[in-house]
């Protein structure tokens, strides 16, 4: 057995087929993967040692983001979406962004919910804090918990309603995306508003989105809308990287009894029907809500908890699927393409964790741009 023949734990395809850069000397092996995987170091080492039938192995895992269709200093845009509100999409988006950062990537988070921005609160950004502008035309993203962030909540007061029609909202999104000075990001996570309307179409048509993740709950009504979300992204030729089932079950903190409040198996069913991987099944847990409301989402509030490990596993799997899609699109994948079934199988023990166009924005309200939307002006407190 050779290192090149080792099946990637998330994708099933061998590291040789995936084009992994492999350096070896004696019992020391260094690999450069197309997804961040700091949290897998020991589990991957053990799985590779078993595969190679050796007791002595040192494994060093490096990360290099795959070739991209991004823009400026952003390599990949990943949309976190749900066709239905109330499924925990924003909480999932922020935890995936933070999980990618903990795995070793440079990450940004864009809050694209113009009407109801929530990421400022979840990231613990104080209500009066505003992004800086050095040239009066662009904004510096706000740093929080090791990631770069931009949200409409940074630009207006918390009591200001955004009473805008669709074209104005779409213009504002393009400005926030294009006129923020993102600093060399591997991934920009975009927290999409619910639905399949103007914002979703604007992002898909005006920005080089690398992939999307659909967040749902197990209940039938949410799954119905999740299917619509998957089909929407497919119609605009955006890869659906996977599905995350949120609120899968409630585990009683006192007795440990499991209650499937919203039904069971819905996420797995739709993943199978739509031939996309199920990235995670997250519990209905009070601490997820409490920690996000408190400005320190679960992945940073309790990084070694079982729930945090689920988020980190999902983030790695998501990034791995993006790598696979990039390899397939560029013709760089030498062997098996790896379908949804393979993405869920292969060396499961190595995965670790529990069963991630420029606008006309003016910081002073000067240029109107070309998007039909308003210029965004930092509000006076």
C-alpha positions as CSV (number, residue, x, y, z in Angstrom):
1,X,0.0,0.0,0.0
2,X,1.1,3.5,-0.8
3,X,0.1,6.9,0.7
4,X,-1.3,7.8,-2.7
5,X,-3.8,4.9,-2.5
6,X,-5.3,6.1,0.8
7,X,-9.0,6.9,0.3
8,X,-9.9,10.4,1.6
9,X,-12.1,10.0,4.6
10,X,-14.7,12.5,3.3
11,X,-14.6,11.9,-0.5
12,X,-13.8,8.3,-1.0
13,X,-11.4,9.0,-3.9
14,X,-7.8,8.3,-3.2
15,X,-5.3,11.0,-2.3
16,X,-3.5,10.2,-5.6
17,X,-6.6,10.7,-7.7
18,X,-7.3,14.0,-5.8
19,X,-3.9,15.3,-6.6
20,X,-2.8,15.6,-3.0
21,X,0.8,16.8,-2.6
22,X,2.6,14.1,-0.7
23,X,6.1,14.3,0.7
24,X,7.5,11.3,2.6
25,X,10.8,10.4,4.2
26,X,11.1,7.3,6.3
27,X,8.1,7.2,8.7
28,X,7.4,10.9,8.2
29,X,4.6,11.9,5.8
30,X,3.4,15.4,4.9
31,X,0.2,15.9,2.9
32,X,-1.4,19.1,1.5
33,X,-5.1,18.8,1.3
34,X,-7.6,21.0,-0.5
35,X,-9.7,21.5,2.7
36,X,-8.6,22.6,6.2
37,X,-8.3,19.7,8.6
38,X,-6.3,20.6,11.7
39,X,-8.8,18.8,13.9
40,X,-8.2,15.5,12.1
41,X,-4.5,15.2,12.8
42,X,-4.4,12.2,15.1
43,X,-7.4,10.4,13.7
44,X,-6.0,10.7,10.1
45,X,-2.6,9.5,11.4
46,X,-4.1,6.4,13.0
47,X,-6.2,5.6,9.9
48,X,-3.2,6.1,7.5
49,X,-0.9,4.0,9.7
50,X,-3.5,1.2,9.7
51,X,-3.9,1.5,6.0
52,X,-0.1,1.3,5.5
53,X,0.2,-1.5,8.1
54,X,2.8,0.3,10.1
55,X,3.0,1.1,13.8
56,X,5.3,4.2,13.4
57,X,4.0,7.1,11.4
58,X,4.3,10.9,11.8
59,X,1.7,12.8,9.7
60,X,1.8,16.5,9.0
61,X,-1.4,17.9,7.4
62,X,-1.2,21.2,5.5
63,X,-4.0,23.1,3.7
64,X,-4.1,24.9,0.4
65,X,-7.4,26.2,-0.9
66,X,-8.2,24.9,-4.4
67,X,-8.2,27.0,-7.5
68,X,-11.1,29.3,-7.3
69,X,-13.7,31.3,-9.2
70,X,-13.7,34.0,-6.5
71,X,-13.0,37.7,-6.8
72,X,-10.2,40.0,-5.7
73,X,-8.9,38.7,-2.3
74,X,-11.6,36.0,-1.8
75,X,-11.0,32.5,-3.2
76,X,-14.4,30.9,-2.6
77,X,-17.9,32.1,-1.7
78,X,-20.1,29.5,0.0
79,X,-23.8,30.4,0.4
80,X,-25.6,29.0,3.5
81,X,-29.2,28.9,2.6
82,X,-32.7,27.7,3.5
83,X,-35.8,28.2,1.5
84,X,-37.7,28.5,4.8
85,X,-37.2,30.7,7.8
86,X,-36.8,29.5,11.4
87,X,-34.6,26.5,10.7
88,X,-31.5,27.9,12.4
89,X,-29.6,28.9,9.3
90,X,-27.9,31.9,10.7
91,X,-26.7,30.1,13.8
92,X,-25.4,27.3,11.5
93,X,-23.7,29.8,9.2
94,X,-21.7,31.5,11.9
95,X,-20.7,28.2,13.5
96,X,-19.5,26.8,10.2
97,X,-17.5,30.0,9.5
98,X,-15.9,29.7,13.0
99,X,-15.3,26.0,12.5
100,X,-13.4,26.6,9.2
101,X,-11.2,29.1,11.0
102,X,-10.4,26.7,13.8
103,X,-9.5,24.1,11.1
104,X,-6.9,26.5,9.7
105,X,-8.6,28.5,7.0
106,X,-8.9,32.3,6.6
107,X,-12.6,33.0,6.7
108,X,-15.0,35.8,6.3
109,X,-18.8,36.0,7.1
110,X,-21.2,38.2,5.1
111,X,-24.6,38.7,6.6
112,X,-26.8,38.9,3.5
113,X,-30.1,39.2,5.4
114,X,-30.5,42.9,4.8
115,X,-34.0,43.0,6.4
116,X,-33.1,41.1,9.5
117,X,-29.3,41.0,10.1
118,X,-28.3,39.0,13.1
119,X,-24.6,38.1,12.8
120,X,-23.4,41.2,14.6
121,X,-25.2,40.0,17.8
122,X,-24.1,36.4,17.3
123,X,-20.4,37.5,16.9
124,X,-20.6,39.7,20.0
125,X,-20.0,43.0,18.1
126,X,-21.2,45.9,20.2
127,X,-24.2,47.8,18.9
128,X,-22.3,51.0,18.4
129,X,-19.3,49.6,16.6
130,X,-18.9,50.7,13.0
131,X,-16.6,49.5,10.2
132,X,-13.7,51.9,9.4
133,X,-13.3,53.4,6.0
134,X,-9.9,54.8,5.0
135,X,-10.9,56.1,1.6
136,X,-14.6,57.0,2.0
137,X,-15.5,54.3,-0.6
138,X,-14.8,51.0,1.0
139,X,-15.1,49.4,4.4
140,X,-12.8,47.4,6.6
141,X,-14.5,44.2,7.8
142,X,-14.9,43.9,11.5
143,X,-12.8,41.2,13.2
144,X,-14.6,38.9,15.7
145,X,-13.5,35.5,17.1
146,X,-10.8,35.2,14.4
147,X,-13.0,35.8,11.3
148,X,-13.7,38.9,9.2
149,X,-17.4,40.0,9.2
150,X,-19.7,42.4,7.5
151,X,-23.3,43.0,8.2
152,X,-26.0,45.6,7.6
153,X,-26.2,45.6,11.5
154,X,-22.8,47.3,11.5
155,X,-24.1,50.2,9.5
156,X,-27.4,51.1,11.0
157,X,-28.8,51.4,14.4
158,X,-30.5,48.3,15.9
159,X,-33.9,49.9,15.7
160,X,-33.7,51.0,12.1
161,X,-36.0,49.0,9.8
162,X,-34.9,48.4,6.2
163,X,-38.0,49.4,4.4
164,X,-36.7,48.7,0.9
165,X,-38.0,47.0,-2.2
166,X,-36.2,44.1,-3.8
167,X,-34.0,46.0,-6.3
168,X,-32.7,48.2,-3.4
169,X,-31.9,45.2,-1.3
170,X,-30.1,43.5,-4.1
171,X,-28.0,46.6,-4.7
172,X,-27.1,46.8,-1.1
173,X,-26.0,43.2,-1.1
174,X,-23.7,43.8,-4.1
175,X,-22.2,46.8,-2.4
176,X,-21.6,45.0,0.9
177,X,-20.0,42.1,-1.0
178,X,-17.8,44.1,-3.4
179,X,-16.8,47.2,-1.4
180,X,-15.7,45.4,1.7
181,X,-11.9,45.1,1.9
182,X,-11.8,41.3,2.6
183,X,-8.2,40.3,3.5
184,X,-7.1,37.2,1.6
185,X,-9.9,34.9,2.4
186,X,-10.0,31.2,1.6
187,X,-13.7,31.1,2.2
188,X,-16.4,33.8,2.4
189,X,-19.5,32.3,4.1
190,X,-22.6,34.1,3.1
191,X,-25.6,33.9,5.5
192,X,-28.5,34.1,3.0
193,X,-32.0,35.3,3.9
194,X,-34.7,32.6,3.7
195,X,-36.5,32.1,0.4
196,X,-35.6,31.9,-3.3
197,X,-36.1,35.5,-4.3
198,X,-34.2,38.6,-5.3
199,X,-31.2,38.2,-2.9
200,X,-30.6,34.6,-3.9
201,X,-30.8,35.4,-7.6
202,X,-28.5,38.5,-7.2
203,X,-25.8,36.5,-5.5
204,X,-25.9,33.6,-7.9
205,X,-25.9,35.9,-11.0
206,X,-23.5,38.7,-9.9
207,X,-21.0,36.8,-7.6
208,X,-18.8,33.8,-8.4
209,X,-20.4,31.4,-5.8
210,X,-18.4,28.2,-5.5
211,X,-21.1,26.2,-3.7
212,X,-24.1,26.2,-1.4
213,X,-25.3,24.4,1.7
214,X,-29.0,23.9,2.5
215,X,-30.1,24.0,6.1
216,X,-33.3,22.3,7.1
217,X,-35.2,20.6,9.9
218,X,-36.6,17.1,9.7
219,X,-40.2,18.1,9.4
220,X,-42.0,17.6,6.1
221,X,-42.9,21.3,5.5
222,X,-39.2,22.4,5.9
223,X,-38.1,19.5,3.6
224,X,-40.5,20.7,0.9
225,X,-38.9,24.1,0.9
226,X,-35.4,22.6,1.1
227,X,-36.0,20.8,-2.2
228,X,-36.9,24.1,-3.8
229,X,-33.7,25.6,-2.5
230,X,-31.6,22.8,-4.0
231,X,-33.3,23.1,-7.3
232,X,-32.9,26.8,-7.3
233,X,-29.1,26.5,-7.0
234,X,-29.0,23.8,-9.6
235,X,-30.8,26.0,-12.1
236,X,-28.2,28.7,-11.8
237,X,-25.3,26.1,-12.0
238,X,-24.2,26.3,-8.3
239,X,-23.0,23.1,-6.7
240,X,-25.0,22.1,-3.7
241,X,-22.2,20.9,-1.3
242,X,-24.6,19.2,1.1
243,X,-27.5,19.4,3.6
244,X,-27.4,20.1,7.3
245,X,-30.3,18.9,9.3
246,X,-30.8,21.2,12.3
247,X,-32.9,20.4,15.4
248,X,-32.7,16.7,14.7
249,X,-33.6,15.6,18.2
250,X,-33.9,17.0,21.7
251,X,-31.8,15.2,24.3
252,X,-33.0,15.7,27.8
253,X,-30.2,17.1,29.9
254,X,-31.5,15.4,33.0
255,X,-32.3,11.8,31.9
256,X,-30.8,11.6,28.5
257,X,-34.1,10.7,26.8
258,X,-34.2,11.5,23.1
259,X,-37.3,13.2,21.7
260,X,-37.6,13.7,17.9
261,X,-39.7,16.9,18.2
262,X,-39.7,17.6,14.4
263,X,-39.7,14.0,13.1
264,X,-36.7,12.0,12.1
265,X,-34.7,11.0,9.0
266,X,-35.9,13.9,6.9
267,X,-32.4,15.3,6.1
268,X,-31.1,11.9,5.2
269,X,-34.1,11.2,3.0
270,X,-33.8,14.4,1.0
271,X,-30.0,14.0,0.7
272,X,-30.6,10.6,-0.8
273,X,-33.3,11.8,-3.2
274,X,-31.2,14.7,-4.4
275,X,-27.9,12.9,-4.5
276,X,-26.1,15.3,-2.1
277,X,-24.3,14.4,1.1
278,X,-25.8,14.9,4.5
279,X,-23.1,16.9,6.2
280,X,-24.5,16.9,9.8
281,X,-27.4,16.2,12.1
282,X,-27.4,18.8,14.8
283,X,-29.5,18.5,18.0
284,X,-32.1,20.9,19.4
285,X,-30.0,22.2,22.2
286,X,-30.5,25.1,24.5
287,X,-26.8,26.0,24.7
288,X,-26.6,26.6,20.9
289,X,-29.2,29.3,21.3
290,X,-27.8,30.7,24.5
291,X,-24.2,30.9,23.2
292,X,-25.2,32.6,19.9
293,X,-27.4,35.1,21.7
294,X,-24.5,35.8,24.1
295,X,-22.1,36.7,21.3
296,X,-19.9,33.6,21.5
297,X,-21.3,30.8,19.3
298,X,-20.9,27.2,20.3
299,X,-17.7,26.5,18.3
300,X,-15.8,29.2,20.3
301,X,-17.8,29.1,23.6
302,X,-17.2,25.4,24.0
303,X,-14.8,24.2,21.3
304,X,-14.4,20.6,22.6
305,X,-18.0,19.9,23.1
306,X,-19.8,17.2,21.1
307,X,-21.9,19.9,19.3
308,X,-18.7,21.8,18.3
309,X,-17.2,18.7,17.0
310,X,-20.2,18.1,14.8
311,X,-19.9,21.7,13.4
312,X,-16.2,21.2,12.7
313,X,-16.8,17.8,11.0
314,X,-19.5,19.4,8.9
315,X,-17.2,22.3,8.0
316,X,-14.4,20.0,6.9
317,X,-16.9,17.9,4.9
318,X,-18.3,21.0,3.2
319,X,-14.9,22.3,2.2
320,X,-13.9,18.8,1.0
321,X,-16.9,18.7,-1.3
322,X,-16.0,22.1,-2.6
323,X,-12.5,20.8,-3.3
324,X,-13.9,17.8,-5.2
325,X,-16.2,20.1,-7.2
326,X,-13.2,22.3,-8.1
327,X,-11.1,19.3,-9.1
328,X,-13.9,18.0,-11.3
329,X,-14.6,21.3,-13.0
330,X,-10.9,21.8,-13.8
331,X,-10.4,18.2,-15.0
332,X,-7.8,17.7,-12.2
333,X,-9.5,14.6,-10.7
334,X,-7.7,11.6,-12.0
335,X,-9.9,8.8,-10.8
336,X,-13.3,8.3,-9.3
337,X,-15.5,11.4,-9.1
338,X,-17.0,10.4,-5.8
339,X,-20.8,10.7,-5.4
340,X,-22.9,11.4,-2.4
341,X,-22.7,7.8,-1.2
342,X,-18.9,7.8,-1.4
343,X,-18.8,11.2,0.4
344,X,-20.5,9.6,3.4
345,X,-18.4,6.5,3.4
346,X,-14.8,5.4,3.5
347,X,-12.5,5.5,6.5
348,X,-15.2,6.9,8.8
349,X,-13.0,6.5,11.8
350,X,-10.6,9.0,10.4
351,X,-13.1,11.8,10.3
352,X,-13.0,12.7,13.9
353,X,-15.6,14.7,15.7
354,X,-19.1,13.7,16.6
355,X,-21.6,11.4,14.7
356,X,-17.8,24.8,7.0
357,X,-18.6,42.7,-9.0
358,X,-17.6,45.5,-7.3
359,X,-20.4,47.9,-6.4
360,X,-20.7,51.6,-5.8
361,X,-20.6,51.6,-2.1
362,X,-19.7,54.9,-0.5
363,X,-19.0,55.2,3.2
364,X,-20.1,58.9,3.0
365,X,-23.0,58.5,0.6
366,X,-21.2,59.8,-2.4
367,X,-21.4,57.6,-5.5
368,X,-24.7,55.9,-6.4
369,X,-23.1,53.0,-8.2
370,X,-24.8,51.1,-11.0
371,X,-27.0,48.6,-9.1
372,X,-30.2,50.5,-8.7
373,X,-29.8,50.4,-5.0
374,X,-29.1,53.1,-2.4
375,X,-25.7,54.0,-1.2
376,X,-25.1,52.7,2.3
377,X,-24.2,55.3,4.8
378,X,-22.9,54.6,8.3
379,X,-25.6,55.6,10.8
380,X,-25.1,58.2,13.5
381,X,-25.6,56.7,16.9
